[in-house]
Structures are given as C-alpha cells and as structure tokens.
Amino acid sequence: MNHLTAQQSSLTSTSTLEDLHIPRLDRSEPLCECVRNAVRFYLQHLGDHAVGDLHGFVMREIERPLIEEVLGFTQGNQSRASAMLGLSRTTLRKKLALYQTLGGGADDAPDRNLPQAQD
C-alpha cells in the first residue's frame, strides 16, 4: 500500500483518508461535517489523478470504525451491535469475518482490534 502524507502530490485508490493526516476536528462538530471536511480535503489533494468509486472508498473507510466502535460500546455483544447498526446478525458476522480476513485497521493499534463474539 502506498502511504501518503498531505505534503505528497499523488494519491492512489488504495490510500486512506487516515493516510492523508487530516487534522482532528472539534468533537462537537456533527458527523456530516466531519465527513464533508474529510472528502473536501481528499478532493483538493487529488491533483491530476483520476478517481473511481469514490462512494465505495468512503463507505469502506467509514464502515469498519463504525462497527468497531459499536461493538466496543456493546462490549462485543453482536446481537446488540447488529440491532444498533440496523444490520442482521448474519450481515454483521459477514462484515466481521471480512475485516478480520483483511487484517489490521489504518492504525493497527492492538486496542482497535474487533472484539471477540459475545451474544
């Protein structure tokens, strides 16, 4: 994977918003504004590079931390997490398996690993 910083002039489809070192925003800012600012930052730093499937890229960037945080909040209880997320338990488990297959997250911190299943 090509890890990028805000100072580098090129982006790849495998780079993540985390790779761009977006400054932390005020936590009181609505989620939609955080996403808006992150996407704006990404678009402003594209340069001449073509982008495809921006929607899929952003959804992949958001989904994993969303699931991780909800599972952490529910202390790993997949039934509660799936209800909070509006997903079936089967869909949640498929997503968990996918993310565990893909390996570590953007920061690879041990405390960010997906919690073990509890029902």
MOFEN-V549911 format. One record per residue. N is the residue number from 0. RES is the residue in one letter. NEAR is the number of other C-alpha atoms within 12 Angstrom. D_CENTER is the distance of its C-alpha to the mean C-alpha in Angstrom with 2 decimals. Layout:
[[N:RES:NEAR:D_CENTER] [N:RES:NEAR:D_CENTER]]
//
This chain:
[[0:M:11:15.95] [1:N:14:17.04] [2:H:22:15.59] [3:L:24:16.41] [4:T:21:17.48] [5:A:24:18.39] [6:Q:14:21.95] [7:Q:17:21.63] [8:S:17:22.74] [9:S:25:20.86] [10:L:28:17.41] [11:T:27:16.56] [12:S:26:14.51] [13:T:24:12.86] [14:S:27:11.89] [15:T:31:8.52] [16:L:37:8.57] [17:E:26:8.67] [18:D:28:11.63] [19:L:30:13.34] [20:H:22:13.94] [21:I:22:13.55] [22:P:16:15.88] [23:R:15:14.90] [24:L:16:16.02] [25:D:11:18.42] [26:R:10:16.91] [27:S:10:19.41] [28:E:13:17.91] [29:P:12:16.78] [30:L:15:13.15] [31:C:12:14.38] [32:E:15:15.78] [33:C:21:12.74] [34:V:22:11.02] [35:R:16:14.50] [36:N:21:14.99] [37:A:27:11.87] [38:V:26:12.84] [39:R:16:16.42] [40:F:22:15.94] [41:Y:33:14.40] [42:L:22:17.31] [43:Q:17:19.86] [44:H:26:19.19] [45:L:26:19.42] [46:G:16:23.12] [47:D:12:24.86] [48:H:15:22.04] [49:A:14:21.59] [50:V:20:18.29] [51:G:13:17.87] [52:D:12:15.41] [53:L:21:13.47] [54:H:14:12.63] [55:G:14:11.24] [56:F:21:9.24] [57:V:26:7.64] [58:M:17:7.36] [59:R:25:5.76] [60:E:26:2.97] [61:I:25:3.40] [62:E:21:5.19] [63:R:30:4.75] [64:P:26:4.76] [65:L:24:7.03] [66:I:38:9.03] [67:E:33:9.38] [68:E:23:10.64] [69:V:28:12.86] [70:L:32:14.21] [71:G:23:15.00] [72:F:19:16.68] [73:T:24:18.67] [74:Q:20:19.49] [75:G:25:18.27] [76:N:26:20.31] [77:Q:34:18.83] [78:S:24:21.44] [79:R:24:20.57] [80:A:32:16.79] [81:S:30:17.39] [82:A:19:19.82] [83:M:20:17.56] [84:L:23:14.80] [85:G:16:17.64] [86:L:19:17.14] [87:S:17:19.96] [88:R:22:19.95] [89:T:16:20.43] [90:T:19:17.30] [91:L:32:15.26] [92:R:27:17.09] [93:K:17:16.47] [94:K:25:12.68] [95:L:30:13.22] [96:A:18:15.64] [97:L:17:13.50] [98:Y:24:10.76] [99:Q:19:13.80] [100:T:12:15.50] [101:L:16:12.89] [102:G:18:13.29] [103:G:19:11.59] [104:G:26:8.13] [105:A:26:7.97] [106:D:17:10.68] [107:D:14:12.41] [108:A:11:13.99] [109:P:12:16.09] [110:D:13:15.48] [111:R:23:11.75] [112:N:25:12.88] [113:L:38:12.84] [114:P:27:16.14] [115:Q:19:19.03] [116:A:22:20.22] [117:Q:18:22.61] [118:D:16:24.26]]
//
